Amino acid sequence: MDEQELAEKQRRHWQDTYTVHPGMYGEEPSAPAVRAAEVFCAAGARDVLELGAGHGRDALYFAAEGFTVQAADFSATGLEQLRRAALARGLEGWVTTAVHDVREPLPLADASVDAVFAHMLLCMALSTKEIHAVVEEVGRVLRPGGAFVYTVRHTGDAHYGTGIAHGDDIFEHGGFAVHFFDRGLVDDLAGGWDLRGVHAFEEGELPRRLRRVTQSLTR
C-alpha cells in the first residue's frame, strides 16, 4: 500500500469512527491541552490553531479559557460534532473550523497565529518527510516567538513494532495507523526552533506512551 492509499484508508476510517462513536474521546480536555493552555497564556497568546482537532474536546477547552480557536481536521464528521458542541456551550463565536489535510499547505497567512496545538496529529499515518513539512508550515503561520505544543506516541510504546507494518516506523492496529517517534525525530523537528521541553507521559488504557513537546519560534 502506497502513501496515498494509506492516507485515503485512514481518512475513511476516521470518518466512520466518528460517525459510529460521536464524541469518542469525551468532553473533558486532554491533559496536554490543559498544559498547553498554561504555556500559551504565559506567552501572551490570544489565538490558537489546533491541528487534528477531531470532535473538539480540546478546541472547546481553549475557547472556554478565552482563546480564539481555529480548529482543523480532515474529518468533516468530527468537525460537525465540534460545531454543535460549541453552539450548545455558547462558544460558537470563539471557534471556527476548517476541513483540512495537513499534507497540504495550511490555508493561513504567514505569521498569523500566536500558538499551535496538535495532540497526536503528527503521529498519524504521515511519512517523516510529510511530518517535517507540517512543522515547517506551523513555523510559517506562527508569529515571532509563537509556541507550538504537540504530542506523539514514541518507540517505547507497546504497539511499536507490532501489527501491520507500513514502513517508516508506521504500524497499524485496529485500523488506526501510527507513526511512532524516536527522540532523534523530535530533535530534528526542533531545528531552527527553541526546544523548551520534552516530557514523557501515558494516556489511555494500554496505556499509550507519548511525549509532549514544547517549542517556540526563534525568529
TORLUMZA-136756 format. One line per 8 residues: number of its first residue (from 1); for each residue y, z negated, x of N, C-alpha, C. Coordinates in pm, 1 decimal, m for minus. Layout:
NUM> Y Z X Y Z X Y Z X ~ ... .
END
This chain:
1> m119.7 0.0 85.0 0.0 0.0 0.0 124.4 0.0 88.3 ~ 215.0 98.5 67.5 334.9 103.8 150.0 442.0 9.9 94.6 ~ 554.0 m1.6 168.4 658.4 m97.3 130.5 714.5 m70.2 m8.2 ~ 736.4 56.1 m41.6 793.7 89.7 m172.1 698.6 54.3 m285.4 ~ 569.1 82.2 m266.1 470.6 48.0 m368.4 461.4 m102.2 m387.9 ~ 462.8 m176.9 m276.8 457.8 m322.4 m287.2 581.7 m376.7 m357.2 ~ 698.0 m321.9 m325.4 822.2 m366.9 m388.7 818.3 m344.4 m539.2 ~ 770.9 m228.7 m581.3 765.3 m198.3 m724.4 662.0 m286.4 m794.4 .
9> 550.0 m311.0 m727.8 448.9 m400.1 m784.0 506.5 m540.2 m804.7 ~ 582.1 m589.3 m706.6 642.3 m720.9 m717.9 747.9 m726.1 m828.0 ~ 824.4 m620.1 m840.8 925.6 m615.5 m946.9 858.0 m630.3 m1084.6 ~ 752.6 m555.3 m1105.9 681.9 m562.5 m1234.0 621.1 m700.8 m1254.6 ~ 565.8 m758.0 m1146.9 502.3 m888.9 m1158.3 603.1 m996.9 m1196.6 ~ 720.7 m994.7 m1134.3 821.9 m1094.6 m1167.6 874.3 m1075.3 m1309.5 ~ 895.9 m951.9 m1352.4 939.6 m926.1 m1489.6 838.1 m983.1 m1588.1 ~ 709.9 m953.5 m1564.1 605.1 m1001.7 m1654.0 597.1 m1153.9 m1651.5 .
17> 613.5 m1212.3 m1533.6 604.0 m1358.0 m1521.2 715.4 m1427.7 m1597.5 ~ 837.7 m1379.1 m1585.1 948.7 m1440.1 m1658.5 934.2 m1420.3 m1808.9 ~ 873.6 m1309.8 m1850.3 852.4 m1284.8 m1992.7 750.5 m1381.8 m2050.4 ~ 641.2 m1401.1 m1977.4 533.4 m1489.0 m2024.5 569.3 m1636.2 m2007.9 ~ 644.3 m1667.7 m1901.7 679.9 m1806.6 m1872.3 832.1 m1821.5 m1861.8 ~ 904.9 m1811.4 m1972.8 1050.7 m1825.3 m1965.7 1090.3 m1962.9 m1912.7 ~ 1192.3 m1962.9 m1827.3 1235.8 m2089.5 m1769.3 1127.5 m2155.5 m1688.0 ~ 1050.8 m2075.6 m1613.8 928.7 m2124.7 m1548.5 953.3 m2234.7 m1446.0 .
25> 1072.0 m2241.1 m1388.3 1099.3 m2344.0 m1288.0 1171.9 m2465.8 m1345.1 ~ 1188.1 m2467.7 m1476.4 1252.1 m2581.6 m1540.7 1404.0 m2574.1 m1537.4 ~ 1467.3 m2678.7 m1586.7 1612.7 m2682.2 m1597.1 1679.6 m2756.7 m1482.1 ~ 1606.9 m2841.7 m1414.1 1667.1 m2919.3 m1306.0 1687.9 m2831.3 m1183.3 ~ 1796.2 m2851.8 m1109.4 1820.6 m2770.5 m989.5 1719.2 m2801.6 m881.1 ~ 1699.1 m2707.0 m791.9 1613.6 m2732.3 m676.2 1684.9 m2828.1 m581.0 ~ 1607.7 m2899.5 m501.3 1666.8 m2989.2 m401.1 1755.0 m2912.7 m301.8 ~ 1714.8 m2792.0 m257.4 1803.2 m2717.3 m167.1 1937.8 m2680.7 m231.2 .
33> 1938.8 m2654.9 m361.4 2065.3 m2622.4 m427.6 2159.4 m2742.2 m429.5 ~ 2102.6 m2860.2 m451.6 2185.1 m2981.5 m451.5 2247.0 m3001.5 m313.2 ~ 2167.1 m2981.4 m209.8 2219.1 m2995.5 m73.8 2321.6 m2886.6 m44.1 ~ 2293.3 m2763.9 m88.4 2385.7 m2653.0 m64.1 2520.7 m2678.9 m129.5 ~ 2520.5 m2735.3 m249.4 2646.7 m2764.9 m317.2 2730.8 m2861.1 m234.3 ~ 2666.0 m2956.9 m170.0 2738.9 m3050.2 m83.2 2799.6 m2976.6 35.7 ~ 2721.5 m2886.9 95.7 2770.2 m2808.0 209.1 2887.9 m2721.2 166.7 ~ 2874.2 m2654.6 53.2 2978.7 m2563.7 5.8 3106.1 m2640.2 m29.1 .
41> 3090.2 m2754.7 m92.0 3206.4 m2835.9 m127.4 3279.7 m2882.6 m2.0 ~ 3203.9 m2927.4 97.4 3264.6 m2974.2 221.7 3339.1 m2862.5 293.4 ~ 3292.5 m2738.1 274.3 3356.9 m2623.2 338.2 3475.2 m2569.8 257.0 ~ 3499.8 m2630.6 141.8 3610.5 m2586.4 58.0 3582.3 m2459.6 m21.2 ~ 3455.9 m2428.3 m41.0 3419.3 m2306.8 m115.0 3452.0 m2321.3 m263.0 ~ 3489.7 m2209.3 m322.3 3516.3 m2206.8 m466.0 3420.6 m2114.7 m540.0 ~ 3379.3 m2006.6 m473.9 3289.7 m1912.1 m539.9 3161.9 m1894.9 m460.0 ~ 3051.5 m1884.9 m533.7 2918.7 m1879.2 m473.8 2845.0 m1755.3 m523.7 .
49> 2781.5 m1686.3 m432.0 2690.3 m1578.3 m466.0 2548.4 m1632.2 m448.8 ~ 2467.7 m1626.0 m555.4 2328.1 m1662.8 m542.3 2242.0 m1537.5 m547.9 ~ 2160.7 m1517.8 m446.3 2067.1 m1405.6 m440.0 1928.9 m1453.6 m481.5 ~ 1865.2 m1378.7 m570.7 1735.9 m1421.3 m622.3 1750.8 m1537.3 m718.7 ~ 1846.7 m1527.0 m809.9 1880.5 m1638.5 m899.4 1774.7 m1665.0 m1005.3 ~ 1688.8 m1567.7 m1034.3 1585.1 m1588.1 m1135.1 1642.2 m1623.9 m1270.1 ~ 1584.6 m1724.8 m1336.1 1634.6 m1763.9 m1468.0 1749.6 m1862.7 m1459.8 ~ 1792.9 m1898.6 m1338.0 1924.1 m1957.2 m1323.7 1938.9 m2106.4 m1311.0 .
57> 1831.2 m2179.1 m1283.5 1848.6 m2324.3 m1277.8 1950.0 m2365.9 m1171.3 ~ 1951.9 m2296.7 m1056.3 2045.4 m2333.3 m950.7 2184.2 m2276.4 m975.6 ~ 2191.4 m2155.6 m1026.5 2321.7 m2097.0 m1060.5 2394.4 m2184.1 m1162.4 ~ 2322.1 m2233.4 m1261.6 2382.9 m2318.7 m1363.7 2427.4 m2452.0 m1304.0 ~ 2352.7 m2501.8 m1208.5 2393.0 m2625.9 m1140.9 2522.4 m2604.6 m1063.8 ~ 2530.4 m2495.4 m988.1 2653.4 m2466.9 m914.6 2772.3 m2456.7 m1009.6 ~ 2752.2 m2388.9 m1121.8 2860.9 m2373.9 m1218.7 2902.8 m2509.6 m1274.5 ~ 2805.6 m2594.4 m1305.6 2836.7 m2727.2 m1358.3 2910.3 m2812.9 m1255.8 .
65> 2890.4 m2781.2 m1126.9 2959.3 m2852.8 m1020.0 3099.1 m2797.2 m993.4 ~ 3138.5 m2694.0 m1068.8 3273.9 m2641.6 m1058.6 3291.2 m2516.0 m976.5 ~ 3181.1 m2455.1 m931.3 3189.3 m2329.4 m858.1 3184.3 m2211.1 m954.3 ~ 3256.5 m2106.7 m922.7 3238.7 m1979.4 m991.7 3119.1 m1910.4 m927.9 ~ 3024.2 m1865.6 m1009.5 2896.4 m1818.3 m957.2 2870.3 m1673.4 m995.1 ~ 2831.7 m1595.5 m896.0 2778.4 m1461.3 m918.9 2628.8 m1469.3 m892.0 ~ 2548.3 m1445.4 m994.1 2403.3 m1459.3 m983.8 2338.2 m1321.4 m984.5 ~ 2261.1 m1291.8 m880.7 2196.1 m1161.4 m869.0 2044.9 m1179.1 m860.8 .
73> 1972.6 m1087.5 m924.5 1827.6 m1088.4 m918.6 1778.5 m950.3 m960.3 ~ 1656.8 m912.1 m916.0 1608.3 m781.7 m959.4 1533.9 m788.7 m1092.2 ~ 1524.9 m907.7 m1152.6 1462.1 m923.1 m1283.0 1567.3 m934.6 m1392.5 ~ 1579.2 m830.6 m1473.2 1671.2 m834.7 m1586.5 1628.8 m942.8 m1686.5 ~ 1498.4 m965.7 m1697.2 1447.2 m1066.9 m1789.1 1492.9 m1206.1 m1747.9 ~ 1480.4 m1237.3 m1619.4 1525.6 m1366.5 m1571.5 1674.1 m1387.1 m1593.7 ~ 1753.7 m1285.1 m1565.5 1899.0 m1297.7 m1580.9 1940.9 m1310.8 m1726.7 ~ 1867.5 m1249.7 m1817.7 1897.4 m1267.5 m1959.5 1873.1 m1412.5 m1999.8 .
81> 1769.0 m1472.7 m1947.4 1744.5 m1614.7 m1973.6 1857.8 m1699.2 m1916.4 ~ 1908.3 m1662.4 m1800.5 2021.0 m1733.5 m1738.5 2144.9 m1725.2 m1827.9 ~ 2174.3 m1605.2 m1876.6 2294.0 m1588.4 m1960.6 2284.1 m1672.1 m2087.7 ~ 2166.7 m1674.7 m2148.7 2150.0 m1754.3 m2270.5 2167.7 m1903.3 m2240.9 ~ 2114.1 m1947.4 m2127.8 2128.0 m2088.8 m2090.7 2273.5 m2123.8 m2060.7 ~ 2345.3 m2033.2 m1994.1 2486.7 m2057.4 m1964.4 2567.1 m2070.6 m2092.8 ~ 2538.2 m1985.4 m2189.8 2607.7 m1991.7 m2318.2 2578.0 m2123.7 m2388.7 ~ 2452.7 m2165.0 m2386.2 2413.4 m2288.7 m2452.8 2480.6 m2410.4 m2390.2 .
89> 2509.8 m2403.3 m2260.6 2570.0 m2516.8 m2190.4 2721.8 m2506.7 m2180.1 ~ 2778.9 m2402.2 m2238.1 2923.0 m2384.7 m2230.4 2971.2 m2343.9 m2092.8 ~ 2885.0 m2277.2 m2015.4 2918.3 m2237.2 m1878.3 2933.4 m2086.5 m1863.5 ~ 2939.1 m2015.9 m1976.0 2940.5 m1869.9 m1966.9 3061.8 m1816.7 m1892.1 ~ 3170.9 m1890.9 m1890.8 3289.7 m1846.4 m1819.7 3282.2 m1867.3 m1669.7 ~ 3178.9 m1937.1 m1625.7 3166.0 m1970.1 m1483.5 3059.0 m1887.0 m1412.6 ~ 2978.8 m1814.7 m1488.8 2866.0 m1742.0 m1431.0 2868.1 m1595.7 m1472.7 ~ 2858.0 m1506.9 m1376.9 2835.7 m1365.4 m1405.2 2702.4 m1325.7 m1342.5 .
97> 2639.5 m1223.0 m1398.5 2508.2 m1181.6 m1349.7 2508.2 m1033.8 m1314.7 ~ 2418.8 m997.7 m1224.4 2403.6 m857.8 m1184.9 2258.5 m832.2 m1147.2 ~ 2199.2 m730.4 m1209.4 2065.3 m688.4 m1169.9 2078.4 m614.1 m1037.8 ~ 2014.6 m668.5 m935.1 2031.5 m610.8 m801.9 1908.8 m635.4 m717.0 ~ 1866.4 m532.4 m645.8 1757.4 m541.2 m548.7 1820.9 m554.9 m411.3 ~ 1788.4 m661.1 m338.7 1854.3 m686.9 m210.3 1818.3 m583.8 m103.7 ~ 1726.8 m494.9 m133.4 1701.2 m384.3 m40.8 1816.9 m284.8 m40.3 ~ 1904.4 m296.6 m138.6 2023.3 m211.9 m148.8 2146.8 m291.6 m107.5 .
105> 2253.7 m223.4 m61.7 2376.7 m295.5 m26.2 2430.9 m375.8 m144.2 ~ 2490.3 m489.2 m114.8 2548.9 m570.9 m220.2 2670.3 m501.4 m280.5 ~ 2683.8 m503.0 m412.3 2795.8 m436.2 m478.6 2922.9 m521.3 m476.3 ~ 2959.1 m568.7 m358.0 3073.8 m656.7 m342.1 3158.6 m609.8 m224.1 ~ 3286.5 m640.7 m230.1 3377.6 m603.1 m122.4 3356.2 m691.0 m0.4 ~ 3400.3 m644.1 114.4 3395.3 m723.3 236.7 3473.6 m853.1 217.1 ~ 3423.1 m961.7 275.4 3493.0 m1091.3 276.6 3542.5 m1130.8 137.2 ~ 3452.1 m1127.2 39.9 3492.9 m1151.5 m98.6 3434.7 m1277.7 m160.8 .
113> 3344.8 m1349.2 m89.7 3288.4 m1472.3 m144.6 3294.4 m1583.3 m39.2 ~ 3296.4 m1706.7 m88.1 3307.2 m1822.4 1.1 3172.1 m1870.6 52.7 ~ 3066.7 m1853.2 m27.4 2936.7 m1909.7 8.1 2825.4 m1828.2 m55.1 ~ 2709.1 m1830.5 9.2 2591.5 m1759.3 m41.6 2471.6 m1852.5 m36.0 ~ 2392.6 m1849.3 m142.5 2272.0 m1931.7 m152.5 2154.0 m1843.8 m188.9 ~ 2039.2 m1868.8 m125.7 1918.6 m1790.9 m155.6 1796.8 m1880.0 m136.1 ~ 1740.0 m1926.4 m246.6 1622.4 m2013.3 m241.6 1496.4 m1927.5 m250.6 ~ 1428.0 m1910.9 m137.8 1303.5 m1835.0 m125.1 1319.6 m1684.6 m151.6 .
121> 1440.9 m1635.6 m153.9 1461.7 m1491.3 m171.8 1420.5 m1413.8 m47.0 ~ 1458.0 m1462.8 70.1 1429.4 m1389.1 193.0 1281.0 m1385.3 225.9 ~ 1201.4 m1475.2 168.4 1058.2 m1472.7 195.6 979.7 m1403.1 84.3 ~ 1046.6 m1319.0 8.1 976.4 m1231.7 m83.9 909.1 m1119.1 m4.1 ~ 863.2 m1016.2 m71.7 792.4 m905.3 m6.1 891.2 m811.1 61.7 ~ 961.7 m864.0 159.5 1060.0 m787.9 235.9 1010.5 m774.9 379.5 ~ 1028.6 m657.9 438.2 993.6 m640.3 578.4 1095.0 m713.4 665.7 ~ 1058.9 m736.1 790.6 1151.8 m800.4 883.5 1280.6 m719.8 893.3 .
129> 1269.5 m588.8 896.4 1388.1 m502.8 902.4 1474.4 m522.0 778.9 ~ 1412.3 m529.3 661.9 1488.5 m548.5 538.0 1554.1 m685.9 534.4 ~ 1486.2 m787.6 585.5 1544.6 m921.5 589.0 1669.7 m922.9 676.6 ~ 1662.5 m859.3 792.5 1781.3 m850.8 878.2 1895.6 m780.1 805.9 ~ 1864.0 m674.9 731.6 1967.6 m600.1 659.2 2032.2 m686.7 551.6 ~ 1951.5 m769.1 483.9 2006.9 m858.8 382.1 2104.9 m956.8 445.7 ~ 2066.3 m1016.4 557.5 2153.2 m1114.5 623.2 2281.0 m1047.2 674.5 ~ 2270.3 m925.2 719.9 2390.0 m851.6 761.6 2483.5 m830.4 642.6 .
137> 2426.9 m799.5 526.0 2508.0 m783.0 405.6 2573.7 m914.2 364.5 ~ 2499.9 m1024.1 377.0 2558.7 m1154.9 347.8 2677.9 m1180.3 439.0 ~ 2662.7 m1149.5 567.8 2773.5 m1165.5 660.8 2892.0 m1077.4 626.5 ~ 2864.3 m960.1 572.4 2973.6 m868.5 535.7 3055.9 m922.8 419.8 ~ 2989.6 m979.6 318.4 3062.8 m1020.7 197.7 3121.4 m1160.6 209.2 ~ 3076.0 m1239.4 307.5 3131.6 m1373.8 324.4 3271.1 m1369.7 386.6 ~ 3355.5 m1460.3 343.1 3484.9 m1477.0 406.8 3466.8 m1550.0 539.9 ~ 3563.1 m1538.0 632.2 3552.0 m1609.0 761.0 3524.8 m1757.5 741.2 .
145> 3426.2 m1808.8 814.5 3388.6 m1948.2 801.0 3296.9 m1976.5 684.0 ~ 3260.9 m1872.2 607.4 3176.7 m1890.9 490.4 3037.8 m1941.2 524.7 ~ 2979.6 m2017.9 432.8 2848.9 m2079.6 456.3 2738.1 m2003.3 384.9 ~ 2623.1 m1995.6 451.0 2503.8 m1933.1 396.1 2390.1 m2034.1 406.5 ~ 2333.7 m2071.2 292.4 2219.3 m2161.7 289.3 2102.2 m2086.8 227.4 ~ 1991.0 m2082.2 300.1 1872.6 m2016.1 245.9 1748.1 m2097.5 277.5 ~ 1644.2 m2074.6 199.9 1516.6 m2140.0 223.9 1406.8 m2034.1 230.5 ~ 1304.8 m2062.8 310.4 1191.8 m1972.1 325.5 1064.5 m2052.3 349.2 .
153> 952.2 m2000.1 302.9 823.6 m2057.5 340.6 795.1 m2016.9 485.7 ~ 729.5 m2105.7 559.9 710.4 m2077.1 701.6 562.7 m2069.6 738.1 ~ 536.3 m2039.8 861.9 399.8 m2012.0 906.2 312.0 m2136.8 914.3 ~ 367.2 m2253.5 887.0 287.3 m2374.5 876.1 236.1 m2399.6 735.4 ~ 269.9 m2311.1 642.5 229.5 m2322.7 503.0 78.8 m2297.3 488.8 ~ 14.2 m2363.6 393.3 m130.1 m2349.8 373.8 m171.5 m2207.7 336.5 ~ m84.4 m2131.6 275.4 m117.2 m1994.5 234.6 m98.5 m1892.6 346.5 ~ m35.5 m1932.6 455.8 m12.0 m1836.3 563.6 m145.2 m1790.9 623.9 .
161> m159.0 m1659.5 637.1 m279.1 m1602.9 697.2 m395.9 m1589.3 602.2 ~ m375.7 m1618.8 473.5 m482.9 m1608.7 375.0 m440.0 m1516.1 261.3 ~ m532.7 m1481.9 173.3 m500.7 m1392.4 62.7 m501.5 m1247.4 107.2 ~ m427.5 m1164.2 36.0 m419.6 m1021.6 66.8 m312.2 m1000.2 172.5 ~ m350.6 m946.8 286.9 m256.1 m923.1 396.1 m188.9 m787.3 379.1 ~ m56.0 m786.7 388.2 21.1 m662.6 378.7 89.0 m627.2 510.9 ~ 61.2 m702.7 616.1 125.2 m679.6 744.4 261.6 m746.2 752.1 ~ 313.5 m759.6 874.1 447.0 m816.4 895.7 456.9 m959.3 842.2 .
169> 347.4 m1036.0 854.0 341.3 m1175.1 807.2 361.1 m1188.9 657.0 ~ 326.9 m1084.9 579.8 333.4 m1088.6 434.1 191.2 m1104.1 380.0 ~ 172.0 m1208.5 297.5 41.6 m1235.0 236.8 60.3 m1258.5 87.3 ~ m33.3 m1209.3 9.0 m22.3 m1214.8 m137.2 m124.0 m1311.1 m196.0 ~ m75.1 m1398.1 m286.5 m159.9 m1493.9 m358.0 m122.1 m1491.5 m505.2 ~ m219.7 m1474.5 m592.3 m193.0 m1479.3 m735.7 m90.5 m1379.5 m782.3 ~ m81.6 m1266.4 m711.0 14.0 m1162.7 m748.9 149.7 m1175.7 m683.2 ~ 176.6 m1288.4 m616.4 305.7 m1310.3 m550.8 291.8 m1285.4 m400.8 .
177> 369.6 m1192.8 m348.0 367.7 m1162.7 m204.9 477.9 m1241.7 m134.9 ~ 443.4 m1303.4 m21.4 537.0 m1389.5 51.6 541.9 m1347.0 197.6 ~ 663.4 m1334.9 250.4 683.4 m1312.7 393.5 705.0 m1450.0 456.4 ~ 609.4 m1494.9 536.6 617.9 m1626.5 599.3 696.9 m1616.8 730.6 ~ 792.6 m1706.0 747.5 883.4 m1704.5 862.4 830.9 m1793.3 974.8 ~ 834.6 m1741.4 1097.1 821.9 m1830.1 1211.4 962.0 m1869.2 1258.2 ~ 970.6 m1965.9 1349.2 1102.1 m2014.7 1391.4 1180.1 m1906.0 1465.2 ~ 1108.4 m1816.2 1531.7 1177.1 m1708.4 1602.1 1257.1 m1620.0 1509.9 .
185> 1204.7 m1592.6 1390.5 1277.4 m1508.6 1296.1 1403.5 m1579.6 1246.9 ~ 1392.1 m1710.0 1221.4 1510.5 m1788.0 1182.1 1619.4 m1776.8 1288.4 ~ 1581.0 m1793.5 1414.3 1678.2 m1786.7 1523.4 1737.2 m1646.0 1537.0 ~ 1653.8 m1543.4 1520.3 1703.6 m1405.8 1527.2 1807.9 m1379.1 1419.6 ~ 1783.4 m1430.0 1299.4 1875.4 m1407.3 1188.0 2007.7 m1481.1 1207.1 ~ 2007.1 m1580.4 1294.3 2129.3 m1657.8 1320.1 2213.9 m1597.3 1431.2 ~ 2170.7 m1485.5 1488.3 2250.3 m1421.6 1591.9 2387.7 m1381.7 1540.5 ~ 2493.3 m1427.1 1609.2 2629.2 m1399.5 1564.8 2681.9 m1498.3 1462.0 .
193> 2598.0 m1594.6 1422.0 2636.9 m1699.4 1327.9 2641.6 m1833.8 1401.2 ~ 2699.7 m1933.8 1335.9 2690.9 m2071.5 1380.7 2574.4 m2134.8 1305.2 ~ 2461.9 m2155.3 1373.0 2344.6 m2214.8 1310.2 2365.9 m2366.1 1302.8 ~ 2386.0 m2416.0 1184.2 2425.7 m2555.4 1166.3 2309.5 m2649.0 1136.0 ~ 2195.4 m2594.4 1097.0 2082.8 m2682.5 1070.1 1960.5 m2608.2 1021.2 ~ 1843.3 m2654.8 1064.2 1715.5 m2603.3 1016.2 1631.5 m2724.8 979.9 ~ 1600.9 m2740.6 850.9 1534.9 m2861.6 803.1 1404.9 m2826.2 731.4 ~ 1295.6 m2887.5 773.5 1166.4 m2866.5 708.7 1156.7 m2955.0 584.0 .
201> 1095.3 m2901.4 479.0 1070.7 m2980.5 358.5 952.5 m2920.5 283.4 ~ 908.0 m2991.3 180.9 796.2 m2945.2 99.7 838.8 m2938.4 m45.9 ~ 773.1 m2849.2 m120.7 808.4 m2829.4 m261.5 685.1 m2785.7 m338.1 ~ 671.1 m2834.8 m459.7 562.3 m2790.7 m545.6 432.0 m2863.9 m521.3 ~ 327.1 m2816.2 m588.3 201.4 m2888.1 m591.1 109.3 m2857.4 m473.7 ~ 126.5 m2746.2 m404.2 32.7 m2709.9 m296.4 29.0 m2813.4 m183.6 ~ 135.4 m2864.7 m126.2 274.0 m2820.4 m151.1 310.7 m2701.1 m63.5 ~ 413.2 m2626.4 m110.5 467.3 m2520.6 m25.7 547.7 m2584.7 87.2 .
209> 535.8 m2528.7 205.1 610.7 m2579.3 320.1 721.2 m2481.1 354.3 ~ 843.0 m2532.3 357.8 960.2 m2447.7 372.7 1054.7 m2499.9 479.6 ~ 1149.6 m2413.7 514.2 1264.6 m2453.5 594.6 1391.3 m2422.8 515.6 ~ 1485.9 m2515.8 522.4 1620.2 m2491.2 469.0 1712.1 m2464.4 585.9 ~ 1774.8 m2348.9 585.7 1858.4 m2305.3 697.6 2004.0 m2301.4 650.8 ~ 2091.8 m2359.4 729.3 2235.0 m2356.7 701.6 2305.5 m2291.8 820.4 ~ 2379.0 m2185.6 792.2 2455.4 m2120.8 899.4 2588.2 m2073.6 842.5 ~ 2687.5 m2062.6 929.2 2819.9 m2022.4 884.4 2869.0 m1905.6 968.6 .
217> 2959.0 m1830.9 908.9 3010.9 m1710.3 974.1 3112.9 m1750.6 1078.2 ~ 3095.3 m1700.4 1199.1 3184.0 m1740.2 1310.0 3312.9 m1663.8 1313.4 ~ 3317.0 m1544.6 1253.7 3441.0 m1465.5 1261.9 3544.7 m1518.0 1165.3 .
END
